[in-house]
Amino acid sequence: MKTLKIFISSTMTELYDERVAVRKALQERGFEAIWFEGFGARAEAPQQAYLEAVNEADLYLGIFWNRHSQATAEEYREAVRLGKPCLIYVKEFDVRREP
């Protein structure tokens, strides 16, 4: 049986603890959680690495709060372009969101 791969997308500067908790919960349930922090050193450019990871994933999971980045927008657009199921969670506590 194939392990479901889930790409976790979020800005590097926000919600680190939440991403760690989500990643741990997914792994405990037998899913493979893919996130940028886990990539390690790679020969290819970061953009190529995260877009390839989105491509390899079975599902896109976006976790957002006040900010988004060009990278998170590209990850989402790539997931949509590839027809991946997308789950988006937006933290609505102490919001100081960018316009």
N, C-alpha and C positions, 0 to 999 in steps of 0.2 A: 504494500500500500504506500502511495506517495505521500510524503510529508508536505503539508500546506505551507508555502512560504509567504510571509506577510512583511511587506516593506513599511517601516514606520518612518513617517516624514514629519519633521518639526524643525523650527529654527534651533540653531546650536546654542543660542543665548537664553532660551526660555524653556521651562517645563522639563528640565533634565530629570528631576526626581520622578515625574509622572511617566516619562519615557522608560526609565529603568523599571518602574513598577509594572508597566504594560508589557515590556519585553519579558520580564521574569514570569508574569502570569501566563503569557502565551507559551513560553518554553515549558512551563510546568504542565501545560495541557497538550504537549506534544507537537506544537507548531514550531516552525523555524522563523524566528524574528530577525529581520535584516534592518540594520540602521547604520547611518553614516559613521557614528562613533566606533563601530565595530569593524570598519574596513581595514584599518592598519595602513602601513606604507604600501603604495602601489605605483607602478610605472606610469600608468595612464593618468591623464588630467582628472581632477576631482569631478568635473561635470560628466565626463565619459563614464566614470566609475558609478556615480549615483544613477545615471540614466540606464546603464546596463543592469544595475540591481533592480530597478523598477521593472525592466523587461523580464528579468528572471523570476520576479515575484508572481504569486497567484492573486494577491489582493493588496491594495494600497490602503494604508491607514494613516490619515492626517490628524495630528494633534496640535491645535493652535490656541493662542491666547491673544496677546496684544500685537504681535508682529508676524510678518511672513517675510520671506526672502526671495530673491530671484531663483535660487535653487529650489525652494519648496514649491514655487509656482511652476517651474519647469518639470519637477517630479510629478506634480498633479496632472499637468497637461499631457505628459507622456503616458501616464496611467490611463487617462481618458482616451487618448489616441489609440492605445493598444486594446481598449475595451476591457480593462481590468475592473473588477468590482472595487468601488471606492467607499470607504467609511470615513467620515469627517467628524471629529469631535472638537468643539470649541469651548474653552473654559470661559465661563461667564462670571467669574469672581474678580472683583477689584479691577475692572476693565479700564484700560487706558489705550485703547486700540488706535492704530494708525488709520488715517482717513481711507 
